[in-house]
Amino acid sequence: MLKFNHENIVKFYGWTLVEEDPQIIGIVLEWCNYSLDMAVTQIKVDPFKIIVEVALALEHLHSFNIIPRDVKPHNILICKPLGVEWSNAVPNLCDFGCAKKCN
């Protein structure tokens, strides 16, 4: 995930061992405030904007021959930094555990 530097893909910052159980690895990702469901139903973020930006993220992944096989509403998060208007909130793809590298 480190090379997928795209504004619509959740950023990966690294990993850490979990203090309570050192056999568990924690993944450190970009903080996204909202789920897709909340953003569309409660906050009224433009669904067309979300579709377009997710499509751009998929296009970026495809340029690396990566096929994310688990694209669904639960794997699209909305990042809205403090002071940013909702119209500028950014949808981000996450969870590439099922992704496949193609030739």
Secondary structure, DSSP 8 states (H G I E B T S, - for coil): -TT---TTB--EEEEEEETTEEEEEEEEE----EEHHHHHHTS---HHHHHHHHHHHHHHHHHTTEE-S--SGGGEEEE--TT--GGG-EEEE---TT-EE--
